[in-house]
Amino acid sequence: MLFDSHTHINDEQFDEDRDEVLRRAREEYGVSRMLNVGFNRETIMATLELAQKHDFIYAAVGWHPHDAKDCTVNDLDWLESLTDHPQVVALGEMGLDYYWDNSPRGVQESVFRQQIRLAREVNLPIIIHDRDAHHDVVQILREEKAEEVGGVMHCFGGDWEIAEQCLEMNFMIGLGGPVTFKNAKTPKEIAQRVPLNRLLVETDAPYLAPHPNRGKRNETGYVRLVAQAIADLRGLTLEEVAQHTSDNANRLFQIEN
């Protein structure tokens, strides 16, 4: 009954065993649905192919801040055309990344704002990538009226003050592998304080594998370890966390149960 709300199963790290990874996720870890995220032209194409091949894989399409410098007007028009695809349920991931700064910050901001405006036009939720840019991300979301569509703060890395502002703007909080790390105090606090009806679980596979697989290739099935960690922190069962977070994902992405 688990819903991995953010994975990159299209990544080349899965080229040799993708079908086996998907089988393992579904049969051994209990993942019933997943959202695969495309973030530039190449990965968007791969994401759409996966969604067309597997009815349990949904697609998000957007332009990552890393690739913002390469995003053209034609690319944004293409994104808009893809929103009619029946398996496309969100736009993203989009946002700001001040850690790597692979694109100039002004360009990151411009592409971010344009995608929020597009999401409002087509009425789709957005998936936010925010690394070391919390206050600027929140400000842009507020200025662009992103609360009209809401979305998810993917792999949330801020503190409770930032989380509260995001919750006020109609966003859910996505938690992944870091919530399982022994010394990750802030993610654990967030996991305990976010209302259960506003929480999502994710892997960001193949990145950020949870304990005890930290440092290895992540798999979408490992979302079960994330859900279990949250259950332990909140004094709930794994089944309760799985049910709530799956319901939240289905509601956010407007997927029928």
ABEGO torsion letter per residue (X at the ends): XBBBABBBAABAAAAAAAAAAAAAAAAAAGBABBBBBBABAAAAAAAAAAAAABAABBBBBBBBAAAAAABBAAAAAAAAAAAABAABABBOBBEBBAAAGABBAAAAAAAAAAAAAAAAAAGBBBBBBBBGAAAAAAAAAAAAGAAAAEEBBBGBABBAAAAAAAAAAGBBBBBBAAAABAABAAAAAAAAABBAAABBBBAGOABGBBOAABGBBBBAAAAAAAAAAAAAAAGBBAAAAAAAAAAAAAAAAGBBX
